[in-house]
Amino acid sequence: MATNDSVGILNSAYLAVEYIDSFLPENPLQQPFKNAWTYMLNNYTKYQIATWGSLLMHELSYFLICLPGFIFQFIPYMQKYKIQQDKPGTWERQWKCFKALMFNHFFIQFPLILGTYYFTEYFNIPYDWESMPRWYVLLSQCFGCAVIEDAWHYFVHRLMHHKRIYKYIHKVHHEFVAPFGMQAEYAHPLETLILGTGFFIGIMVFCNHVILLWAWVICRLLETIDVHSGYDIPLNPLHLVPFYAGARFHDFHHMNFIGNYASTFTWWDKLFGTDSQYNSYREKLEKQECMVEKKTK
């Protein structure tokens, strides 16, 4: 009975969004996107799209999303938004990070990307324009993928902090106490594989078109680069996502090493009390800020 009620609610929500969407003006980018998608289908094979397209999508998305944070370090005005202001970035650390990223991207992640075509063929995942889900369906699927990945990340990440195994794998990612965007995928190869499994679980559950693979890649990179950026930028649109953790939440994890284990949302840490040290830290900062304000008045 409860399952039927849940399905009914979801169907009603879907119909409501579809009804609202019918009143929205036509997206001016839809036709150019359709033309580009059709051109891609007419000029490249499914294997080329799934393999080289996915690799290109990941690499371009990763470094383009990293770019604003990289530029911020050269803009004095932006330094007031840097979370750990006493730990500026250095070229040496960023170059070390970049070299490790190139190894992980092409020797760990690319072999996984090579399996994308065979995944889509085995499960009959369509590529055509007509089968592409509407924007609100795609958005809800990405949110579902994020919820699943966040649960996997919380429990596996917390396990990786166990004193018996921390130094062998996860310690690599914590070499940088003050994180920066490009460091988001800086990790031991085993960590890339183990934590990365959470990325694929959602795909297995929700994927009904190849576009979800790319949309979820972009969403996941936006999130992980943002929380590793080291900057808490006002009016960040990601803060509109319910229960979104954000840069300050994850920055504290790198600074403190304990607590705040989730990747995207705050509910697992709140449920298990692993955000207690972060909450105490925030209260302490707020008291200090109040005292400074009183002295300046």
Secondary structure, 3 states (H helix, E strand, C coil): CHHHHHHHHHHHHHHHHHHHHCCCCCCCCHHHHHHHHHHHHHHCCHHHHHHHHHHHHHHHHHHHHHHHHHHHCCCHHHHHHECCCCCCCCHHHHHHHHHHHHHHHHHHHHHHHCCHHHHHHHCCCCCCCCCCCCHHHHHHHHHHHHHHHHHHHHHHHHHHCCCCCHHHCHHHHHHCCCCCHHHHHCCCHHHHHHHHHHHHHHHHHHCCCHHHHHHHHHHHHHHHHHHCCCECCCCCHHHHCCCECHHHHHHHHHHHCCCCCCCCECHHHHHHCCCHHHHHHHHHHHHHHHHHHHHHC
